[in-house]
Amino acid sequence: MALREIRIMGDPILEKISKPVKAMTPRTRELIGDMLETMYENMGVGLAAPQVGVLKRIVVIDTSLEEEPHPIVLINPEIVETDGEQTGEEGCLSLPGKAGQVTRPNHVKVKALDINMEPIEVEGEELLARAICHECDHLDGILYPTKVEGELHDMTAAEEDEEDEDGGDDQPKE
């Protein structure tokens, strides 16, 4: 596994629609491992393949924060159900140092394929629901600033320190 460069907002690849994965290849398996390593190294809770420059419909998510890692790999994810509403601070590894208020569903159900290309369903609430929506948006070239209510703001050093201390509950970077 290797760390990959995270593309920053303004990079045209982040605005493109990703292509479905048709088969699991050694190269795709390596990409997933690299994505997980890159996400953990950058203290994110989610990462989509376009964020590392690959236009494939793959996302990795881990909202376990300070617990033992529990990565979720979603290949060709499709949100099939949403319910409720939550508004909270959101950040992104592709827009470092910024955050904004975004309203997302409070409950999400997604159908996808796992790393073995087997069908799975994942349901999530609160942070997991937010992460699923955020990462699936990346696959369609949508960045969270288009959904921010009000203005993006700089995360202060105190907010970033607090995020590091509490595991990122307040402003997860996805």
N, C-alpha and C positions, 0 to 999 in steps of 0.2 A: 504494500500500500504506500501511497505517497500523498503529500499535501498538494492540492491544486490551487491555482490562483483564482480568487473570487473576483468575478467581473463586477464593476462598479457602475451604478446608474449613469447613463450616458452611452454605455457600450451598446451598440445596435443589436447584439445577440439577445439582450434581455427583453427586447420588444418583439421578438419573433415567436411564432407558434411552433412548439416542439412536435416531433414526429413520434408515432407509436413505436414501441419496441415489439418486434415480431418474434424474436428468439433470444434466449439467453446464450451469450457467447462468452468466452474467457475475457474478452475485452470489456464487455458490459459488466461482468462480475467484478472486474478490477475497478471500473469506474465507480461502482456502488461502494466498494471498500474505500476508495479514495475520497468519495463524498462524505462518508461517515467520519473518516479521520479528519477531514477538513472542517466539518461541522463541529466536532468535539474540540479541535484545536482552537477554533475561533469562538467557542462558548455559545454556539447557536443552538436553537431547538429544532431547526429545520433547514434543509438545503435542497434546492431543485437543480437538476442537471444543467439548465441554461446558466445558472449562476457560476458554474465552472466551465462555461463555454461549449457545452454539448447540448445540441437540440434534440434530446430524447425525453420522453414522458416518464421521468423517474424522479421521485422525491424520497428523501430520507428525513425522518422525524424522530426526536427523542425528547419527550417532555418530562422525563424522570428527574431532571435537574441534578440534585446532589445525591440521589439514590444510585444504586447499581444501574448501569446503562441498560435501557430497554429499547433498542432501536426498532423503528418500524420502516420497512422498505415498501414503497408503493410504486408499482410499475403500471403504466397506463391507467392512472386513477380517474374515477368518474364519481363525482358527488351525486348521490341518488336521493338523498333526503336531508332536509334541514329543518330545524325547529328553534323557536325562541330567538332571543337577541341578547347580545352583550356588547358593551362599548368599553374600550380600554386602550392603553398605550400600546403601540406596536412599533417595532423597529425591524431592520433588515440588514443582513450581512453585506448586501450590495449597496447599502446607503449608510455607511458607518457614522456613528456619532449623532444620528438624527432619530427622532421619534415623532409620533403623532397619534391622535385619537382616531380609532377606526371602529365602526360597528360591524359585527360579524354575527352569524348564527351562534347560538349557545350550544346547540347539538347538531352534529353532522354524522351522516353515514356515507361511507365511500366504498365502492367496489373497485377492486384492482387485482393485479397479479402480484404474488410474492416473489422472492428471489429465485424460487424454483419454477416460476411461471405457472403456479397453481392459483386458481381463483380464491380470493379472500374478501371478507367484508370487515371493515374497521369502523367502529362507532366511537365518537369522542365528544366530550363536553368541555366547556370552558377553554383552557389553554390548548388542549389537543384539537378541539374544533377550530379554534383560531389558526393554529399551525397548519392544519389540513387545508383550510380555505386559502391561506396565504401562499402556501407552496403550490397548490393547484393553479392559482392565479399566475404564478411564474411560468407555468407550462403553456399558458395562452398569451404570454407577453405582457401581462398586466402587473404593474408594480404598485405597491401599497399606497404611495403618495397620491395616486388618483382617487383613493377612497378616504383620504384623511379629511376629517371634519375640522375646519379651521386651518391653522397653519402648522407646518412641520416646525419642530423646534430642536435646538441643539440639546443633546443630553449633557448635563453638567458633569464635571469630574465626580462630584458627590453622588449623583444618580448612578454613574457607571460603577463607582466603588460599592454603593448599596446593592446594585444588581449583582456584582460579583459575590458579595457577602451572603445574600439571601437566595442565590441560585437563579436570579433573573425573573422571578414571578411578576415584577412590576412592568418590565419592558423587555420581553423576550426578543432576541434577534433571530429572525427566521430567514 
